[in-house]
Amino acid sequence: MSTEIKAPEFPESISEGTIAAWHKAPGESIRRDELLVEIETDKVVLEIVAPADGALTELLKAEGDTVESGELIGLFEAGTVAEPAAAADQSDGAGADAAPMETAPEAAAELSVSPAARKLAEEQGVDLRRVRGTGRSGRITKDDVAQAVAGAAEPSPQPEATAAAAVTVAAPEAEPQEIFTGERVERRVPMTRMRASIARRLVEAQQNAAMLTTFNEVDMTGVMGLRARYQEQFQARHNGTRLGFMSFFVRTSVEALKRFPSVNASIDGNEIIYHGYYDIGVAVSTERGLVVPVVRDADALGLAQIEDQINDFGSRAREGKLTIDDMTGGTFTISNGGIFGSLLSTPILNPPQTGILGMHKIQERPVVVDGEVAVRPMMYLALSYDHRLIDGQEAVRFLVAIKDLLEDPARILLEL
């Protein structure tokens, strides 16, 4: 009896998704809990696994197709998984005279290849044995085949091909693209759903909010000295967790938000929602795009707990393992462009939030301290805010509060 494979139920904030990749082809043996398909949403990539041993019988949605919450995408037949026969067992009859090397189609059939990649390889005459798979467990994806056609891997010989010929290949997820092997190469690739969502939200943020940015600078001597003085003890006490900079910024942001509730608020139509909790979003850059997992109830967490959560978010973001719940909500966001060397920037609001703090590179600069010039590790801070709710003087005072707390970290514990 066939089992229906459906898209998961999406939360209210997500209306639809896109089939990112089928990891099994119809008829291919599958074991229980093996990955069947990945569905990309605006925020995360969701995985659907096999409900039992068996095989897919039909794919109702192809890679790149849009699917709605709970929509039927494939059919699955439960059954016994056949074990691959050993080559030594095929030594009787005509098989005994067969050449030990299989033909290209037979060898390709044993490779882990997505259906879309196999189809493109057949259309372009690509020998899949010569393509290096970059997917999970070495699976060959459609993009791998496209790169092979473009010259990243050697395609099967084409007798009439010339160096100046134009080669038409399919884009990784959608329409065909033209790649010229001459001196000027262009590659047209459709946006992923996540990248398109990021682009749309950033434009909406600029169009729908009266966004301004105010700047200040902070002397990081106090924080850096504290880290250097207690790093070893901190790691020993907290099972190897390193004391980083981000936990200080999360804690100082929470203290400043307590003093300026409007920066922790959001606008809903003609109403203002003042949040009585402090869920701090921490922007994380991944290969797929920027994601913002949320450290919830940050006011109740110690520095080590904050560092552990941020480290966990970072590793899961790089592996594509963040859940929708991890990135839902948030009352204020912190973005750290300094890890990439940014000296100054204007972060864009993360709607419906009304404030976002931008951290930047720590750089030694000459500053005047007690009437004398001294070299200090300085960082520029930027606060972008929604002027519809937050006045300029309030934004400036909020950023000064963060500066004061960071320059004298004891204020955090004393709540001064």
N, C-alpha and C positions, 0 to 999 in steps of 0.2 A: 504494500500500500504506500502511495506517495505521501511525503510530508511536505507541506508548504514552507518555503523559506521566505520570510518577510523582513522588511526593513524594521528596525527597532522603533519603539514609540518615542518620538522626539519631544523634548519639553516645549513649553509654550513659546520660548524665545527663538526656537528653530522651526521653520516651516517645512523645509525639505533638505534633501542631501543629494549627493552625486555618487554613483558607483565608481570608486577609485580604481579598484583592481579585483578581478576574480582570481583566486589563488588555486582553484581546481577547475578542471575542464569536465564537461559531461562524460560519464563513463569511467572517469579516473577513480581508482580506489581511494577511499577516505576513511580515516579512523576517527572515532568519537573525539570531539574537542579540537580537531585540527581546524586551522583557519580556512574558511570558505571564501569570504569576501570582505573587503574594506569599503566602508561608506564614509565619504568625506562630507562634513557639515561645515557651517560657517565658523565653528569653533574648534572642533576636534575630529579625529578620524575614528569611527566606530568599527569594531570587529565583530563579525558573526562567525561562529564556529559550528562544526558539524554536530547535530543532535545525537548521532549514533554512528556506528560503522556502516558503511554503504557507499553510495555514489550519487552524484548529481545526475539527474535525468534530463533536465532542460533548464536553460538560462533564459528567463523572461525579460531581463534587463541587461543590456550590454555595458561595458565600461564607458563612462562618460554620460550615461543616461541619468536623468533627474528622477528621484524617487521621493514619494511622500511618506509621512509617518505611517508605519504598518502596512505599506504596499507590498504586494506579492512580487518577488524578484526571481524566484527559481523554484524548482521541484527537486526533491531528494528522495531516494529510495533506500531504505535501510536493508542491510544484508551482510553476509559474510565477506570480509575483505580477503581477496585472493592473494596469496604470497607469490612473488615473482619466481618463475621457474629458473633453475640454474642452467647455465649454458652447457654443462656437462651432461645434462639429461636429454639433450637434443642431439644425440650422436647416432641414432638409428636411421635406417632408410636413406632418403635423399638428403637428410640433414647432415649425414656423415661426409658428404662430398661438398657441402656448402663452404664458402670462404668464411674464415673466422671473423672478418671485419664486416659489420652490417652495412647496409646501404644507408645513404644519408637520411632518407625519410624514416627508416626504422630506428636509427640512432637518435634522431630528433624526437621521436615519439617517447623515448625514455627520459628525455630531459624535462626539467621542471619549467614549463613555459606557459605563460598566460594565454588564453584563447585569442586575445587581440594581437599579441606578439606573434603567435603562430600564423595567424591570417596574414599579417603584414609581411612576414618572412616568405610565405608562399607567393604573395603578389610581387615581391621584389627579388625573388630568387636568392634569398640569403640562406647560407648554410648555418643552421642554428648551432652546430657543433663548434663554430668559430666565434660565437658571440658570448661574451662574458656577462653573466647575469648579475645584476645589482640589487635584485629584490630579496625578499626574505628567504633565507636558506639557499641563496644563489639562484633564485628563480629569475628567468629571463622575462623582462617586461617589454611592453611596446616601445618604450623610450630606448631600451638597449638595442632593439632592432633598428630603430630610426637612426641611432648614432652609428650603427654598423653600416647602414646604407650611405650615410654622410661621409664615411671615411674613418670613423673612430675605430672600427673593426673591419677587416677585409671581407667584402661580400663575395658571393660566388661569381666566377668569371662570367662576363657578358661579352661575347665575341665582337659585337658591333659598337661597344661603348668607346667613347673617346674622352680625353682629359677635359675637354671644354664643354662636354655635354651637360645639359641641365638634368638633374635627377629629382623626380617628384617622390616625396615620402609623406607618410601620415604623421601629423603632430601627435604628441604623446597621448592626448585625450580626445581630440576632436578632428577638425577639418584638415585636409592635406595641406602640406606646406611645400614650397619650392626652395631647394638648396642648390646653389650654383658652386661648382668646384673651381671656379676661376679665382681671381684675386679678391673679389668683394663678395663676402658670404653673408646672407641674411637668413635668419631662422625664425619663423613665426610660430609661437607657442601660445595656446590659450591660457588665460589665468586659471589657477586652481580656484576652487570655491572659497577657500580660506583667504587667498590673496584678494579675490574680488570683494569679499566681505570686508576685509581691512580697508581697501580703497574706498568702498561705499561709506563705511562708518566715519572715516577720517574727513571725507568731504562733507558729510552731514554735520559733523561736529563743528566745522568751520562755518557752515551756512546757518545753523540753527542756534548757535551760541554767540554771545558778545564776548569773544575770547580776547583776553589781553595777557601779557606776560610781564612779570616784574623780576628783577635780578638782584642778587647780593653775592657776597663771597664769604667764605668761612675759613678760619685758620684751623687746620686739622691736627695741630700739634698735640692737643689734649687727647683726642681719640687715638691717634697713632701711638702716643706714649703709653696710654692705658693698654692697648693691644700688645705692645712690645713687653710691657712689664708683667702682664698676667697670662700671656698666651699659653705657656707651658702648663701652668696650673689649671687654666680653663679647660684645656684639652684632656688633662688627666682626670679632672672632676666630671667631665661630660662625655666620656667614652670616645674621645678622639675628635669631637666636634671643634672646628676651628672658629675662633672669634673673628668675624669679618666686619666689614663696614656697614653692610645693609641692615643688620639687626639694630645698629645705633640709629640709623635713619628711620627705621620703622618705629622704634620707641620714641624718638624725638617728635616724629610726625603725630603720633597718638597724643602726646602731651600738648602739642600745639593745637591739635583738633579739639581737645577738651576746652581750650580757651577761646577758640573761634568756631562755634558750631556750624556757622554758615558754610565753611569750607568742607564740612563733613556731610552736607545736605545735598539734596537733588531737587530738580524742578520737574513736576508732573502737571503739564498743562498750566493752569493758573494757580496751582497749589505748590507749596514748598514742603518737602518731607525732611524733617530733621531726624537723623538717625541716632538712636541712643546706644549704638554699638560701633565698633571700629574694625571694619573689615578692609584690610589694606591690600590692594592689588600690586603685584610686583611684576613689571614687564620682563619677559624672557624672550630672547631672540632664538629662533630655530631655523632650520633650513626651509621649512614650509612657510614661515612668516612669524610675526610677533604675536605672542600669546600673553595673557595676563592672568595667571592663577592668583587666588586670593588667600591671604593669611587671615583667617577668621578670628574674631575676638582677640586681636593683637594686644589689647590693653591687659589681658590676663596672662600673657606669655612672657617668659624670661628670655634673655638674649640667646641662650642655647637652644631653646625650643623654636625661636624664630629662625635661627640659622639652620636647624634641622629641617624645618618645613621648606625653606627656600632651596636648600640643597636637593631635597627630594623632588620639588617642583622642577628644578633645572634638569635633573637626570631623566625624569619621566617626560618632560617636554621634548627633549632630544630624541627619546625613543618613541614618541608619539603615543604615550600612555596616559596623558592627562584626560580626565573625564569632564563632562559638561559641568557637573557640580563643582569641580575645582575652579572653574572660571566664571561661575554665575555669581552675580551680585558684586560687592565691592563698593565702598563708600569714598575711597580716595586711592590714588595710584602713585607709585614711585617708579621712575624710569632712570636707568643708569647708562647713559651714553659714554661715560668715562672709561668703561672697560674696553671700548673700541678706540679710545684716544680723543673723543670729542671734548673740546675745551669750553664750548658754549653752544647752546641750542635753545629752541623754543618748543617744548613738548606740546602735543595736541591733546585736548581733553578726551577722556574716555567716557562718552555719554552713558547714563544721565548724570554722571558725577560733575561737580562744579570746580574741582581742583586737581592738579597733577604736579608733582614735584620732579624736577629734572636734576639728577646728579651729573657731575662731570669729572674730568681728569684732575687728579691731584698733581699740582706742579709747583715746584719751589719758585717763589717770587720775592723780590725785595718789598717789604712793607714797613711802615713806621710803627714801632712799638715803644710806648713810653718816651716819645720824643726822639728815638733813635731808629736808624734803619737796620732792619734785621731780615735775614732770609728765612721764610717760613713756608711750610707746605700748604698751599692755598687751593681751594676748590670753589668754582663758581656754582651757585645754585640758581635755578630758575623755577618760578611758580607761575604756571598758566592757570587762569581762573575765569569763571563766567561772570562778567560784569553785570549781568541781569540780576544777580543775587548778591555778589560780593563787591563791596566798594573798594576803591584803590587803596585807601588808608588801611583797611582791614587786611587786604592781601599783603601789603608791605609789613604790617605788624606781625602777621602770621609767619612770614619768612624770617623776620628778625628774631622771633621766638625760637625757631629752629636753629638759627645761627648761634644764639646765646647758649642754648642747650648743648650743642655740639662742641662749642669752644670751652665749656666747663661741664663735662659729663656728670659731675656730682649733682648738678641741678636735676638730672633725671630721677635719681633716687630720692632726692629731697623734695621733688615736685615744686621747685622754685621757678 
